[in-house]
Amino acid sequence: MTEQSEWKLQYFEAAPVAIVLFRADELLACNAAARQLQKHLNIDPEYLYDLAQDAVKQQNQCGCCQIQKHIQEIVMPVLAEDEESVDAGYYMFYKELDSEQQICSLTLKSCCTVNRSVRLAKQAVINRQITRANEYDRQKISADLHDNISQSLYFARLGIQQLGRDKISLEERQRQTQTIMTQLNDMLVEIKNLALTVRPAVMDQAGLLPALKILATRLKATTGLSILVGGRAETNQLAQPVQDAMYRVAQEALNNAIKHAQPEEIVILLAEHEHFIALQIIDDGCGFDVHQHQTFNSCSLGMRDMHERIKALNGIFKIESVLNEGTTVTVKFPVNAAKGSFENV
């Protein structure tokens, strides 16, 4: 026996999952985990083989599933003692190893273990999506601090240094003082706007809808656009991450519309329906071809991150757009109709 063959046998015998090998309907080998499982459940490996062959036969008989016929691995639940529990029993993985010699493997894994791994994997994806969205937010805040506030502080500092000069007239001192005051006032406005961008305090005090109205009022003042906010929804019981994500989507959708769509009017609707609560941002701008932007290119990086954040919170995110007619961004979350609030979010 070669060193490689011996290594493979050791791996097969010590594998943490139950593995059974068959040639046609003849049992070739069981590893330690399979023998232990066989003894514990008093199960015949040939019964498992028959189950696998039945699944293969059903798959081959499916006339509409030509692709599946070429799949060499089939997964099926087996040995469930409690059918009402998704974690009961085992998953059996049938895999064809050598078609000419009709050698196949049956691998059994606990449903509990597999499901836990799936849940952990899904949670890891959700964590990456949220981390990415948060990183995008931090980059935007960092850019605002560097481009606006730090520059204002720098010029204010230069002005104060000039005030310290000995040879400066009273008129010049007063003019310079007024300039510094103007710079500091502008900086205060920038800080307030940045605080609203990060998280408006009114959201904690009055809820999402008032926060959206303040956002619209601020943008109307700076752009001159008609931005209307309407709707009715009980948001006081919304989970905080959900409220934050919906507010950020509104921000990003409004910014994109203002920068790229050239709209005359934007409407923000927040409404609670029987089974869901929906936020819509509707503009009458130039629109775009959604199919050509399915992957959310670099120009819409913010919307892509918002999309991932909504998905991570088990919500629905959708963009609909028609050239020369406008764009609608929609966010939906399930709602408990009996209580009129979010359930398990």
C-alpha positions in Angstrom: 0.0 0.0 0.0 1.4 3.4 -1.0 1.8 6.2 1.5 -0.9 8.2 -0.4 -3.4 5.3 -0.2 -2.7 4.8 3.5 -3.4 8.5 4.1 -6.7 8.3 2.2 -7.8 5.3 4.2 -6.9 7.1 7.5 -8.9 10.2 6.4 -11.9 8.0 5.4 -11.9 6.1 8.7 -11.5 9.2 10.9 -13.9 11.5 9.0 -16.3 13.3 11.4 -19.3 12.3 9.2 -20.8 8.9 8.4 -19.6 7.6 5.0 -20.7 4.4 3.3 -19.3 3.2 0.0 -21.2 0.9 -2.4 -20.3 -0.9 -5.7 -23.7 -1.4 -7.4 -25.8 -2.8 -4.6 -22.8 -4.3 -2.8 -21.5 -2.7 0.4 -17.8 -1.9 0.1 -16.9 -0.1 3.3 -18.2 2.0 6.3 -16.1 4.4 8.2 -16.1 4.6 12.1 -18.8 7.2 12.2 -21.1 5.2 9.9 -20.6 2.0 12.0 -21.4 4.0 15.1 -24.5 5.5 13.6 -25.6 2.1 12.2 -25.3 0.6 15.7 -27.0 3.5 17.4 -30.0 3.6 15.0 -30.0 -0.1 14.1 -30.2 0.9 10.4 -29.3 -1.2 7.4 -26.9 0.6 5.0 -28.6 -1.2 2.1 -31.9 0.5 3.1 -30.1 3.9 2.6 -28.7 2.7 -0.7 -32.2 1.8 -1.9 -33.5 5.3 -0.8 -30.7 6.9 -2.8 -31.4 4.7 -5.9 -35.0 5.6 -5.7 -34.2 9.3 -5.7 -31.8 8.8 -8.6 -34.6 7.0 -10.6 -37.1 9.8 -9.8 -34.7 12.4 -11.0 -34.0 10.5 -14.2 -37.7 10.2 -14.9 -38.2 13.9 -14.7 -38.6 14.9 -18.3 -38.4 18.6 -17.7 -35.2 18.5 -15.7 -32.5 17.5 -18.3 -29.8 19.4 -16.4 -30.5 17.6 -13.2 -29.9 14.3 -14.8 -26.3 15.1 -15.1 -25.9 16.2 -11.5 -23.7 13.6 -9.7 -24.8 14.5 -6.2 -28.3 14.2 -4.6 -29.3 15.4 -1.2 -32.3 14.0 0.7 -33.5 14.0 4.4 -33.6 10.6 6.0 -34.1 9.0 9.4 -36.2 11.8 10.9 -37.8 10.8 14.2 -39.7 14.1 14.6 -41.1 15.3 11.3 -42.2 18.6 12.7 -38.6 19.6 13.6 -36.4 20.8 10.7 -33.4 19.8 12.8 -34.5 16.2 13.2 -32.8 13.3 11.4 -30.0 13.5 8.9 -29.3 14.7 5.4 -27.9 12.0 3.1 -25.6 13.0 0.3 -25.5 10.6 -2.6 -22.5 11.0 -4.9 -21.5 8.9 -7.9 -17.7 8.4 -7.7 -17.1 6.0 -10.6 -19.9 5.5 -13.2 -18.2 2.6 -15.0 -17.6 0.6 -11.8 -20.9 1.8 -10.3 -19.2 3.0 -7.2 -21.0 5.6 -5.1 -20.8 7.1 -1.6 -23.5 7.9 0.9 -22.6 10.6 3.4 -24.9 11.3 6.4 -24.8 14.6 8.3 -27.0 15.6 11.1 -29.7 18.0 10.0 -29.1 20.1 13.1 -25.4 20.4 12.2 -26.1 21.2 8.5 -28.8 23.7 9.4 -26.7 25.4 12.0 -23.9 25.7 9.4 -26.3 27.2 6.9 -27.6 29.7 9.5 -24.1 30.7 10.4 -23.2 31.1 6.7 -26.2 33.3 6.2 -25.4 35.4 9.2 -21.9 35.8 8.0 -23.2 37.2 4.7 -25.6 39.5 6.5 -22.7 40.8 8.7 -20.6 41.4 5.6 -23.4 43.3 3.9 -24.0 45.5 7.0 -20.3 46.1 7.5 -20.0 47.2 3.9 -22.9 49.6 4.2 -21.5 51.0 7.4 -18.1 51.4 5.8 -19.7 53.4 3.0 -21.4 55.6 5.5 -18.1 56.2 7.3 -16.3 57.1 4.1 -19.0 59.7 3.3 -18.7 61.2 6.8 -14.9 61.3 6.5 -15.1 63.0 3.2 -17.5 65.6 4.6 -15.3 66.3 7.6 -12.2 66.7 5.4 -13.7 68.7 2.5 -15.9 71.0 4.5 -15.4 71.3 8.2 -11.7 70.9 8.3 -11.3 73.5 5.6 -13.5 75.9 7.5 -11.5 75.4 10.7 -8.2 76.0 8.8 -9.4 79.3 7.3 -10.8 80.4 10.7 -7.5 79.6 12.3 -5.7 81.7 9.7 -8.0 84.6 10.4 -7.4 84.4 14.1 -3.7 84.5 13.5 -4.1 87.7 11.5 -6.0 89.2 14.3 -2.9 88.7 16.5 -0.8 90.9 14.4 0.3 94.2 16.1 0.0 96.4 13.0 -3.6 96.0 12.1 -6.2 98.8 11.9 -9.4 98.8 13.9 -11.4 98.7 10.6 -9.4 95.7 9.4 -9.7 94.0 12.7 -13.5 94.4 12.6 -13.7 93.1 9.0 -11.6 90.1 9.9 -13.6 89.3 13.0 -16.8 89.4 10.9 -15.2 87.1 8.3 -14.2 84.6 11.1 -17.7 84.7 12.6 -19.2 84.0 9.2 -16.9 81.0 8.7 -17.7 79.7 12.1 -21.5 80.1 11.5 -21.2 78.2 8.2 -19.2 75.5 10.0 -22.0 75.1 12.6 -24.5 74.7 9.8 -22.3 72.0 8.2 -22.0 70.2 11.5 -25.8 70.3 12.0 -26.3 69.0 8.4 -23.8 66.2 9.0 -25.6 65.3 12.3 -28.8 65.1 10.3 -27.1 62.9 7.7 -25.8 60.5 10.3 -29.0 60.3 12.3 -31.6 63.1 12.9 -32.6 63.5 16.5 -36.3 63.9 15.5 -36.3 60.2 14.5 -35.9 59.2 18.2 -38.4 61.9 19.3 -41.1 61.6 16.7 -40.4 58.8 14.3 -39.4 58.1 10.7 -42.1 60.2 8.9 -41.2 63.5 10.7 -37.5 62.8 10.0 -38.3 62.4 6.3 -40.2 65.7 6.3 -37.3 67.5 7.8 -35.0 65.9 5.2 -37.3 67.1 2.4 -37.5 70.6 3.8 -33.7 70.9 4.0 -33.2 69.7 0.4 -36.0 71.9 -0.9 -34.2 74.9 0.6 -30.9 74.1 -1.0 -32.2 72.8 -4.4 -35.4 74.7 -5.0 -37.1 71.4 -6.1 -40.6 70.4 -5.2 -40.2 67.6 -2.7 -43.5 66.3 -1.2 -43.8 63.9 1.8 -47.0 62.0 2.6 -48.4 58.8 4.0 -49.4 57.3 7.3 -47.6 54.6 9.2 -47.1 53.7 12.8 -43.3 53.6 13.1 -42.8 53.9 16.9 -42.5 50.1 17.2 -40.1 49.7 14.3 -36.7 48.2 15.0 -34.1 50.9 15.1 -31.9 49.3 12.3 -35.0 49.2 10.1 -35.8 52.8 10.6 -32.2 53.8 10.0 -32.0 51.7 6.8 -35.2 53.2 5.4 -34.0 56.8 6.2 -30.7 56.1 4.5 -32.4 54.7 1.4 -34.5 57.9 1.2 -31.4 60.0 1.5 -29.5 58.1 -1.2 -32.5 58.0 -3.6 -33.1 61.7 -3.2 -29.4 62.5 -3.7 -29.3 60.3 -6.8 -32.5 61.9 -8.2 -31.1 65.4 -7.6 -27.7 64.7 -9.1 -28.7 62.6 -12.1 -32.4 62.6 -12.9 -33.1 66.3 -13.4 -36.6 66.0 -11.9 -39.1 68.7 -11.4 -40.8 67.0 -8.5 -40.0 64.2 -6.0 -42.6 62.5 -3.8 -41.8 60.5 -0.7 -44.5 58.1 0.5 -44.5 56.1 3.8 -47.5 53.9 4.2 -48.6 50.9 6.3 -50.6 48.2 4.5 -52.2 45.1 5.8 -49.2 42.9 5.5 -46.2 45.2 4.9 -45.0 48.8 5.4 -43.6 50.5 2.3 -41.4 53.5 1.6 -41.4 54.9 -1.9 -39.3 57.7 -3.4 -40.8 58.7 -6.8 -39.3 61.3 -9.2 -40.4 62.5 -12.6 -36.9 62.8 -13.9 -35.2 61.4 -17.0 -35.2 57.8 -15.8 -32.8 55.0 -16.9 -32.7 51.4 -18.2 -32.8 49.3 -15.1 -31.7 46.1 -16.9 -28.4 47.8 -17.9 -27.8 48.7 -14.2 -28.7 45.4 -12.5 -25.3 45.1 -10.8 -25.5 48.7 -9.5 -22.3 50.2 -11.0 -19.9 52.6 -9.3 -22.1 55.6 -10.0 -24.8 54.0 -7.7 -22.5 52.5 -5.1 -24.6 54.1 -2.3 -27.8 52.5 -3.6 -26.1 49.1 -3.9 -25.0 49.3 -0.3 -28.5 50.3 0.8 -29.9 47.4 -1.2 -27.6 45.0 0.7 -28.6 46.6 4.0 -32.3 46.1 3.3 -31.7 42.5 2.3 -29.7 41.9 5.4 -32.8 43.1 7.5 -35.1 40.7 5.5 -36.7 43.5 3.6 -37.5 44.0 -0.1 -35.7 46.6 -2.2 -36.8 47.4 -5.8 -36.0 50.0 -8.4 -38.4 50.7 -11.3 -37.6 53.3 -14.0 -38.8 54.3 -17.4 -36.7 56.5 -19.7 -38.0 60.1 -19.8 -40.8 59.2 -17.3 -39.0 58.8 -13.9 -37.8 56.4 -11.3 -39.4 54.8 -8.2 -37.4 53.3 -5.4 -39.4 51.0 -3.1 -38.5 49.4 0.2 -40.9 47.0 2.0 -40.8 45.2 5.3 -43.3 42.6 6.6 -45.8 43.8 9.1 -47.9 42.0 11.7 -51.4 42.9 10.6 -52.9 42.1 14.0 -50.6 44.5 15.9 -49.9 47.0 13.1 -46.2 46.7 13.8 -43.1 44.8 12.7 -42.8 41.2 13.8 -39.5 39.7 14.8 -37.3 42.3 13.1 
